[in-house]
Amino acid sequence: MRAFTSLAIERKIAAAFFGLICGGTLLLLLFNYYYNPLKLIDAFFTATSAVCVTGLIVVDTGTDLSPASQMIVLLLIQLGGIGVMTAATTFSLILGERIGLRQRMLFAGGFGMDTPSGVIKFLIKILLFTLILEAVGAIPLFIGFLKAGLTPFKAFCSAIFHSISAFCNAGFSLFSNNLEGFSQSFIVSGTIMVLIVIGGLGFPVLTELSAIRKRNGNRLSLHSKLVLTTTLILILFGLFLFTISEWNTAFAHLPGGWKIWNGLFASITPRTAGFDTVAPSTFSSAGLFVLVLLMIVGASPGSTGGGFKTTTLAILVLSAWNTLRRRPDVVLWSRRIPFRILQRTIAVSVLYLSGLGLGILTLSIIEPLPFRELLFEAASALGTVGLSLGITAQLSTGGKIVLILLMFWGRVGILTFIFGLLKGEFRGNVSYPDADIPIG
């Protein structure tokens, strides 16, 4: 315990996630032993996918896992979605323990907060948002599943499971074909979409939106504006491209209005959710390319999802646009983006794409499968999405380990993962002369 408290914040976050994965693996092996014994690698993969809210599966959640194992998967999704630090701090409060500065800093670091002040109030809001939204989301899902012919008990259990899975952007489903049987169910697919979007906005944005009436006319923060704007643009971007590219291919069997509706679903779910109402394997090459782009972007900072993050993409695009216009500063809503943020954006971009490239290369070396499927699988794992072209269960033990590492890297965060591996911090104060180097 003393060794854990002496670790840097980034290492503590990574260690906490890894510890939860190991605990989940043991529980899955135990509770599924007499139902359908799991291989160690499959239990470890399932636990990682659940904690990292990914949704990639090597065993069918609804048929191969016992009811107890399904509950464990749901618990891992919930803990992984709200964050291990959130769960740990909550348990400490329940036990009446005092939350010290170290734990406050650890919690703040898990959500990218610069200061530990106000973390307890923020924690309570996170828990309230999570419980209320998941409970409210389960109501229409219960009605939709009843209409689909499920028994009241199974509809209730499925509604709870899918509501939590959707809000946490996990993509796990109790149905063998995911949500493909609900491609023309407005109430089910519509509720799932709403939960995915809300969960992907991030708790800081949700907190601001909930308090907007109490802000006495004050505007939203720059972060919230950027997240909301980028999210809307990405949804509309995906809707337009999917509707065009899949009208006569993946959506060919659907009536006209439902083609647009499923285009909207396909636009929302790749950004770390992983549900599907139309099998990705039926998409055209253009559609798969758009899916990969959206999977790489992911959700927003401080959310239940993973990926590259919407704010990273927005700052990167704006920085490139300002370079083309030969403007020295990136300015958003009359606010200048500081150089340290631009530096962090470049670092995240390079490391994320490098990790994706390394994952694809490794899979290509050890797996005798088509490159397109391997690229899609790697992007889905690193973006903690969960969409697949159907090859996950076919992967060798080595291939599964590669996806496990990508899922962990994508959920913990690129910089958190790297900072956790590096020792110390550069504290030099030497200033060197500038150097001009031709670029592009």
C-alpha positions as CSV (number, residue, x, y, z in Angstrom):
1,M,0.0,0.0,0.0
2,R,2.9,2.3,0.9
3,A,4.5,1.5,-2.5
4,F,1.2,2.5,-4.3
5,T,0.9,5.9,-2.5
6,S,4.5,6.8,-3.4
7,L,3.7,6.4,-7.1
8,A,3.2,9.3,-9.5
9,I,-0.4,10.2,-10.2
10,E,-0.2,8.8,-13.8
11,R,1.2,5.5,-12.5
12,K,-1.6,5.3,-9.9
13,I,-4.3,5.7,-12.5
14,A,-2.8,3.1,-14.7
15,A,-2.2,0.7,-11.8
16,A,-5.8,1.1,-10.5
17,F,-7.2,0.3,-14.0
18,F,-4.9,-2.7,-14.3
19,G,-5.8,-3.9,-10.8
20,L,-9.5,-3.8,-11.6
21,I,-8.9,-5.8,-14.8
22,C,-7.0,-8.5,-12.9
23,G,-9.7,-8.7,-10.3
24,G,-12.4,-8.9,-13.0
25,T,-10.5,-11.7,-14.7
26,L,-10.4,-13.8,-11.6
27,L,-14.1,-13.3,-10.9
28,L,-15.0,-14.2,-14.5
29,L,-12.9,-17.4,-14.3
30,L,-14.5,-18.3,-11.0
31,F,-18.2,-17.5,-11.8
32,N,-18.1,-19.1,-15.2
33,Y,-16.2,-22.2,-14.2
34,Y,-19.3,-24.5,-13.9
35,Y,-21.3,-22.7,-16.6
36,N,-18.9,-22.5,-19.5
37,P,-15.2,-22.6,-18.4
38,L,-13.2,-19.7,-19.9
39,K,-9.6,-19.7,-21.1
40,L,-7.4,-17.3,-19.1
41,I,-6.7,-15.1,-22.1
42,D,-10.5,-14.9,-23.0
43,A,-11.4,-13.9,-19.4
44,F,-8.5,-11.4,-19.3
45,F,-9.6,-10.0,-22.7
46,T,-13.3,-9.7,-21.6
47,A,-12.3,-8.0,-18.3
48,T,-10.1,-5.5,-20.2
49,S,-12.8,-4.8,-22.8
50,A,-15.3,-4.1,-20.0
51,V,-13.1,-2.0,-17.8
52,C,-11.8,0.0,-20.8
53,V,-15.5,0.3,-21.9
54,T,-14.6,-1.1,-25.4
55,G,-17.1,-3.8,-26.2
56,L,-14.8,-6.1,-28.3
57,I,-15.7,-9.7,-27.4
58,V,-14.2,-13.1,-27.9
59,V,-17.1,-14.9,-26.2
60,D,-20.8,-14.2,-26.6
61,T,-21.9,-12.1,-23.6
62,G,-25.5,-13.2,-23.7
63,T,-24.9,-17.0,-24.2
64,D,-21.4,-17.9,-23.2
65,L,-21.4,-16.0,-19.9
66,S,-23.4,-17.1,-16.8
67,P,-25.8,-14.5,-15.3
68,A,-23.3,-13.9,-12.5
69,S,-20.5,-13.3,-15.0
70,Q,-22.8,-10.9,-16.9
71,M,-23.3,-9.0,-13.7
72,I,-19.5,-8.9,-13.2
73,V,-19.1,-7.5,-16.7
74,L,-21.7,-4.9,-16.0
75,L,-20.0,-3.9,-12.8
76,L,-16.7,-3.6,-14.6
77,I,-18.3,-1.5,-17.3
78,Q,-19.8,0.8,-14.6
79,L,-16.5,1.2,-12.7
80,G,-14.5,1.6,-15.9
81,G,-17.0,4.2,-17.3
82,I,-17.1,6.5,-14.3
83,G,-13.4,5.9,-13.6
84,V,-11.6,3.8,-11.1
85,M,-10.6,6.9,-9.2
86,T,-14.2,8.0,-8.9
87,A,-15.2,4.6,-7.6
88,A,-12.4,4.5,-5.1
89,T,-13.1,8.0,-3.8
90,T,-16.8,7.1,-3.5
91,F,-16.1,4.0,-1.4
92,S,-13.9,6.1,0.9
93,L,-16.7,8.6,1.4
94,I,-19.2,5.8,2.1
95,L,-16.8,4.4,4.8
96,G,-16.6,7.8,6.3
97,E,-12.9,8.2,5.6
98,R,-11.3,11.6,5.1
99,I,-10.3,12.4,1.5
100,G,-6.8,13.7,1.7
101,L,-5.0,16.0,-0.7
102,R,-3.2,13.0,-2.4
103,Q,-6.5,11.3,-3.2
104,R,-8.1,14.6,-4.4
105,M,-5.2,15.2,-6.7
106,L,-5.4,11.6,-8.0
107,F,-9.1,12.1,-8.7
108,A,-8.5,15.4,-10.4
109,G,-5.8,13.9,-12.5
110,G,-8.2,11.1,-13.6
111,F,-10.5,13.8,-15.1
112,G,-7.8,16.1,-16.4
113,M,-8.5,18.8,-13.8
114,D,-5.7,21.3,-13.0
115,T,-6.6,21.7,-9.4
116,P,-8.0,19.4,-6.6
117,S,-10.3,22.1,-5.3
118,G,-14.0,21.2,-5.6
119,V,-13.4,17.6,-6.5
120,I,-15.8,16.2,-3.8
121,K,-18.7,18.3,-5.1
122,F,-17.8,17.3,-8.7
123,L,-17.7,13.6,-7.6
124,I,-21.2,13.8,-6.2
125,K,-22.5,15.3,-9.4
126,I,-20.8,12.6,-11.4
127,L,-22.6,9.9,-9.4
128,L,-25.9,11.7,-9.5
129,F,-25.7,12.2,-13.3
130,T,-24.7,8.5,-13.8
131,L,-27.4,7.0,-11.7
132,I,-30.2,9.3,-12.9
133,L,-29.4,9.1,-16.6
134,E,-28.9,5.3,-16.6
135,A,-32.2,4.8,-14.6
136,V,-34.1,7.2,-16.9
137,G,-32.6,5.5,-20.0
138,A,-33.6,2.1,-18.8
139,I,-37.3,3.0,-18.9
140,P,-37.8,3.5,-22.7
141,L,-35.5,0.5,-23.3
142,F,-37.7,-1.7,-21.1
143,I,-40.7,-0.6,-23.1
144,G,-38.9,-1.2,-26.4
145,F,-37.7,-4.7,-25.3
146,L,-41.2,-5.6,-24.2
147,K,-42.6,-4.6,-27.6
148,A,-39.9,-6.8,-29.2
149,G,-41.3,-9.8,-27.4
150,L,-39.0,-10.3,-24.4
151,T,-40.5,-11.4,-21.1
152,P,-40.9,-8.7,-18.5
153,F,-38.0,-10.0,-16.4
154,K,-35.6,-10.4,-19.4
155,A,-36.7,-7.0,-20.7
156,F,-36.0,-5.4,-17.3
157,C,-32.5,-7.0,-17.1
158,S,-31.7,-6.2,-20.7
159,A,-32.8,-2.6,-20.2
160,I,-30.6,-2.0,-17.2
161,F,-27.6,-3.7,-18.9
162,H,-27.9,-1.8,-22.2
163,S,-28.6,1.5,-20.5
164,I,-25.4,1.3,-18.4
165,S,-23.5,0.0,-21.4
166,A,-24.7,2.8,-23.6
167,F,-24.1,5.6,-21.1
168,C,-20.6,4.3,-20.4
169,N,-20.0,4.0,-24.2
170,A,-19.1,0.3,-23.8
171,G,-21.1,-1.3,-26.6
172,F,-21.6,-4.6,-24.8
173,S,-24.9,-6.3,-25.6
174,L,-26.8,-9.3,-24.4
175,F,-28.0,-10.0,-27.9
176,S,-25.8,-12.2,-30.1
177,N,-26.3,-9.8,-33.1
178,N,-25.9,-6.7,-30.9
179,L,-28.7,-4.3,-31.8
180,E,-29.2,-5.4,-35.4
181,G,-32.7,-6.6,-34.5
182,F,-33.6,-3.0,-33.5
183,S,-32.6,-1.1,-36.7
184,Q,-36.2,-0.1,-37.1
185,S,-37.0,0.5,-33.4
186,F,-37.2,4.2,-32.8
187,I,-37.5,3.8,-29.0
188,V,-34.6,1.4,-28.5
189,S,-32.0,2.8,-31.0
190,G,-33.1,6.4,-30.2
191,T,-32.5,5.9,-26.5
192,I,-29.2,4.2,-27.1
193,M,-28.1,7.2,-29.2
194,V,-29.1,9.8,-26.6
195,L,-27.2,7.9,-23.9
196,I,-24.1,7.5,-26.0
197,V,-24.0,11.2,-26.8
198,I,-24.6,12.3,-23.2
199,G,-22.0,9.9,-21.9
200,G,-19.5,11.0,-24.5
201,L,-19.7,14.7,-23.8
202,G,-17.9,14.4,-20.5
203,F,-18.8,15.1,-16.9
204,P,-17.3,18.6,-16.9
205,V,-19.6,19.6,-19.8
206,L,-22.7,17.9,-18.2
207,T,-22.0,19.7,-15.0
208,E,-21.9,23.1,-16.7
209,L,-25.0,22.4,-18.7
210,S,-26.9,21.3,-15.6
211,A,-26.0,24.6,-13.9
212,I,-26.6,26.9,-16.9
213,R,-29.7,28.4,-15.3
214,K,-27.8,29.3,-12.1
215,R,-25.0,31.0,-14.0
216,N,-26.7,34.4,-13.9
217,G,-26.2,34.9,-17.7
218,N,-22.6,33.7,-17.7
219,R,-21.7,31.8,-20.8
220,L,-20.4,28.2,-21.1
221,S,-16.7,27.7,-20.8
222,L,-14.5,27.5,-23.8
223,H,-14.0,23.7,-23.2
224,S,-17.8,23.1,-23.2
225,K,-18.4,25.2,-26.3
226,L,-15.6,23.4,-28.2
227,V,-16.9,19.9,-27.1
228,L,-20.5,20.7,-28.1
229,T,-19.6,22.3,-31.4
230,T,-17.1,19.5,-32.4
231,T,-19.6,16.8,-31.4
232,L,-22.4,18.3,-33.5
233,I,-20.1,18.7,-36.5
234,L,-18.9,15.1,-36.3
235,I,-22.4,13.7,-36.0
236,L,-23.6,15.7,-39.0
237,F,-20.4,14.8,-40.9
238,G,-21.0,11.1,-40.3
239,L,-24.7,11.2,-41.0
240,F,-24.2,12.8,-44.4
241,L,-21.4,10.5,-45.5
242,F,-23.0,7.3,-44.2
243,T,-26.4,8.1,-45.8
244,I,-24.7,8.7,-49.2
245,S,-22.2,5.8,-49.1
246,E,-24.5,3.1,-47.6
247,W,-27.9,4.1,-49.2
248,N,-27.7,1.2,-51.7
249,T,-25.3,-1.0,-49.8
250,A,-25.4,-1.6,-46.0
251,F,-28.8,0.2,-45.7
252,A,-30.3,-1.2,-48.9
253,H,-32.7,-3.5,-47.0
254,L,-34.2,-0.5,-45.0
255,P,-37.0,1.8,-46.0
256,G,-36.0,5.4,-46.9
257,G,-36.6,7.1,-43.6
258,W,-34.9,4.3,-41.7
259,K,-31.8,4.6,-43.9
260,I,-31.3,8.1,-42.6
261,W,-32.1,7.0,-39.0
262,N,-29.5,4.2,-39.2
263,G,-27.0,6.6,-40.8
264,L,-27.4,8.8,-37.7
265,F,-26.9,5.8,-35.4
266,A,-23.8,4.8,-37.4
267,S,-22.5,8.3,-37.1
268,I,-22.9,8.4,-33.3
269,T,-21.8,4.9,-32.2
270,P,-18.2,4.7,-33.7
271,R,-17.0,7.4,-31.4
272,T,-16.3,4.8,-28.6
273,A,-19.7,3.2,-28.1
274,G,-19.5,0.1,-30.4
275,F,-23.2,-0.7,-30.7
276,D,-24.5,-1.5,-34.2
277,T,-27.9,-1.7,-35.8
278,V,-26.4,-2.7,-39.2
279,A,-23.4,-5.0,-39.3
280,P,-20.1,-3.1,-40.1
281,S,-19.0,-6.0,-42.3
282,T,-21.8,-5.0,-44.7
283,F,-20.5,-1.5,-45.1
284,S,-18.8,-0.3,-48.3
285,S,-15.1,0.6,-48.3
286,A,-16.1,4.3,-48.1
287,G,-18.3,3.6,-45.1
288,L,-15.6,1.6,-43.3
289,F,-13.1,4.4,-43.9
290,V,-15.5,6.9,-42.2
291,L,-16.1,4.5,-39.4
292,V,-12.3,4.3,-38.8
293,L,-12.0,8.1,-38.8
294,L,-14.7,8.4,-36.2
295,M,-13.3,5.6,-34.1
296,I,-9.9,7.4,-34.0
297,V,-11.5,10.6,-32.8
298,G,-13.5,9.1,-29.9
299,A,-15.3,10.9,-27.2
300,S,-14.5,14.1,-25.1
301,P,-12.1,14.6,-22.2
302,G,-13.6,13.6,-18.8
303,S,-16.2,11.3,-20.4
304,T,-17.0,7.7,-20.1
305,G,-15.4,7.1,-23.6
306,G,-11.9,6.9,-24.9
307,G,-10.1,7.7,-28.1
308,F,-8.2,10.6,-29.6
309,K,-10.7,13.1,-28.1
310,T,-12.8,15.7,-29.8
311,T,-10.9,18.7,-28.3
312,T,-7.6,17.3,-29.6
313,L,-9.0,17.1,-33.1
314,A,-10.5,20.6,-32.9
315,I,-7.3,22.2,-31.7
316,L,-5.2,20.3,-34.3
317,V,-7.5,21.4,-37.2
318,L,-7.7,25.0,-36.0
319,S,-3.9,25.1,-35.6
320,A,-3.4,23.9,-39.1
321,W,-6.0,26.4,-40.4
322,N,-4.2,29.3,-38.6
323,T,-0.9,28.1,-40.1
324,L,-2.4,28.3,-43.6
325,R,-3.7,31.8,-42.8
326,R,-0.2,32.7,-41.4
327,R,-1.6,33.7,-38.1
328,P,0.7,33.2,-35.1
329,D,-2.0,32.4,-32.5
330,V,-4.9,30.0,-32.3
331,V,-7.9,32.0,-31.1
332,L,-11.3,30.6,-30.1
333,W,-14.2,32.8,-29.0
334,S,-11.8,35.6,-28.2
335,R,-9.5,33.4,-26.2
336,R,-5.9,32.5,-27.2
337,I,-4.9,28.8,-26.9
338,P,-1.6,28.7,-24.9
339,F,1.4,27.1,-26.4
340,R,1.4,24.3,-23.7
341,I,-2.0,23.1,-25.0
342,L,-0.7,23.1,-28.6
343,Q,2.3,21.1,-27.5
344,R,0.1,18.6,-25.7
345,T,-2.1,18.3,-28.8
346,I,0.8,17.5,-31.0
347,A,2.1,15.0,-28.5
348,V,-1.2,13.2,-28.2
349,S,-1.6,13.2,-32.0
350,V,1.8,11.7,-32.7
351,L,1.7,9.2,-29.8
352,Y,-1.9,8.1,-30.7
353,L,-1.2,7.6,-34.4
354,S,2.2,5.9,-33.6
355,G,0.4,3.5,-31.2
356,L,-2.2,2.7,-33.9
357,G,0.5,2.1,-36.5
358,L,2.5,-0.1,-34.2
359,G,-0.7,-2.1,-33.3
360,I,-1.6,-2.6,-37.0
361,L,2.0,-3.6,-37.8
362,T,2.2,-6.1,-35.0
363,L,-1.2,-7.6,-35.9
364,S,-0.2,-7.9,-39.5
365,I,3.0,-9.8,-38.6
366,I,1.4,-12.3,-36.3
367,E,-2.1,-12.7,-37.8
368,P,-2.8,-14.3,-41.3
369,L,-5.9,-12.1,-41.8
370,P,-6.7,-9.4,-44.4
371,F,-5.1,-6.0,-43.7
372,R,-8.5,-4.2,-43.8
373,E,-9.9,-6.3,-40.9
374,L,-6.7,-5.9,-38.8
375,L,-6.7,-2.1,-39.3
376,F,-10.3,-1.8,-38.3
377,E,-9.8,-4.0,-35.3
378,A,-6.8,-2.0,-34.1
379,A,-8.6,1.3,-34.5
380,S,-11.6,-0.1,-32.7
381,A,-9.4,-1.3,-29.8
382,L,-7.3,1.9,-29.4
383,G,-10.4,4.1,-29.7
384,T,-12.2,1.8,-27.1
385,V,-15.0,1.5,-29.6
386,G,-15.9,-2.2,-29.9
387,L,-17.0,-2.4,-33.5
388,S,-15.6,-5.4,-35.3
389,L,-15.7,-7.0,-38.8
390,G,-16.0,-10.4,-37.1
391,I,-12.4,-11.5,-36.6
392,T,-11.9,-10.8,-32.8
393,A,-12.6,-14.4,-31.7
394,Q,-10.4,-15.7,-34.5
395,L,-7.3,-14.0,-33.3
396,S,-4.4,-15.9,-31.8
397,T,-3.4,-15.4,-28.2
398,G,-0.7,-13.0,-29.4
399,G,-3.3,-11.0,-31.4
400,K,-5.6,-10.8,-28.4
401,I,-2.7,-9.5,-26.2
402,V,-2.1,-6.8,-28.8
403,L,-5.7,-5.7,-28.6
404,I,-5.6,-5.8,-24.8
405,L,-2.7,-3.4,-24.8
406,L,-4.4,-1.1,-27.3
407,M,-7.6,-1.0,-25.3
408,F,-5.7,-0.3,-22.1
409,W,-3.7,2.4,-23.8
410,G,-6.8,4.0,-25.3
411,R,-8.8,4.0,-22.0
412,V,-6.1,5.2,-19.6
413,G,-5.0,7.9,-22.0
414,I,-1.9,8.2,-24.2
415,L,-0.1,10.8,-22.1
416,T,-1.1,9.1,-18.8
417,F,0.3,5.8,-20.1
418,I,3.6,7.4,-21.3
419,F,4.0,9.6,-18.2
420,G,3.5,6.5,-16.1
421,L,6.4,4.8,-17.8
422,L,8.8,7.8,-17.6
423,K,10.7,8.7,-14.5
424,G,10.6,12.2,-13.1
425,E,10.0,15.5,-14.9
426,F,12.3,18.0,-16.7
427,R,12.8,21.0,-14.5
428,G,15.5,22.8,-16.5
429,N,15.4,26.6,-16.9
430,V,18.0,27.1,-19.6
431,S,16.8,29.1,-22.6
432,Y,18.4,28.3,-26.0
433,P,18.4,30.4,-29.2
434,D,15.7,29.7,-31.9
435,A,16.5,27.6,-34.9
436,D,14.7,27.8,-38.3
437,I,14.0,24.4,-39.9
438,P,12.1,24.0,-43.2
439,I,8.8,22.1,-42.7
440,G,6.4,20.8,-45.4
